């Protein structure tokens, strides 16, 4: 029987018959994914540029995330944040490149702010002095909208009059009193001098629930940022040295620290309403990168935004 007739009876085309009759070509061993051509992959010079940036003076010692966003705001965008982490990991510089603490996420309090100077949070933490058992007491007020440290002082002891003076000074420097001041139930927080001042200034009081340690997450997060910073010394030889360090730290934190809770902007830029121009510059640089390398983006990339 001819091939033509057989194919007609079986309902198959001759092309299918001949194709199945041919021996399959040996394709050889599959090429490893890592060795295949990757059109979206970074070039060697781009990877080197990221690694070089991570180790430049302005960024060395910062977390990979902080270095990425600061470099972006400085007009340098080579690759995504995840690419920076992969490059840092390959070079043994992965992670925050600073000391890490463990712990679960903290619960956000009920008070909500949608602008600066609406809700402040304050707390007192201890930092080690020169001898075992000796502590300095750091008082800090933070604006929960902008995460800006609006007031602080460090003393040898915890005292309600010192707290009262710090709050009054913070209001004067800020030029406006907040609607509410949140704190835990510490002795200085619930003291009469502080209560009298808040009533005088027209500031509402908000307190953490009794025996609940995670109702003041904004202050706790700031203290973690302070104590786990790479340059935090752990202890101080005297109060003057501790005060000098805090002066440097809070200036650096307010002006340069890119905060995850506020779209990776700095507390100062959020507090003073400068994020619009910064976000526009980020968008422009991101669009330029996406236009130059469309193969690296499945959709139009967007810069991080402020929480609503």
C-alpha angles and dihedrals in degrees: 000000000000123000091240093056094043092052091048092053093047094044094238129127121244089239090061091048094052093042093054090045094059119087113250113255115249106253094188126218114333115258113249113253091239091058096049123100110270111194092188095048121115116253121243090254091052092051090048090050092054092048091047091051092050089058100042116115097256092052107028110113093021121114115265088249094052091046091050096053096040090050089049091053088048089060099260116121117157104148144351124286091254089055090052089054092049091050092046091048092052089051094047093251098107126140129024092322086223136084115293132217127204126225145112125274114275124241116250115237122245095252112096128195127196097182142021123289094022101103128014127187125203138184143158125237132182125238123191122262129205097284135047110273094017115118139177118216118229116201115197136177119198131188104231093209099053097019087227118153099235096178142008145159135176123217143168092252144014113261135165094221091055089049091050091052092049092052092048091049092048092053091048094049093044091050092223137062118234122243092237139014116207125200143145123263098270120146095255092046096055095036123126096242091056093044092050092050093049091050091048091051094044094243118151118228124232124181137190116251114269114273092004112122101187103059094097102056098151094060092041091051091052092050090051091051088052099045097041096046111123092240097047104119097211093229138025130223093219144354094263092057091047091051092050091051093049091049089055094042098051092046090051092044095050096042105034113014111108106217122209092211094060103045094277092294125132120262091242094052091051095043093050097040100248098130097097095069092041092051090048091053090048091050092050093051092044092050090049091053092046091051092050093046109024090159089071095060129063091192138004107298119233129206117236116274136213116265115262 
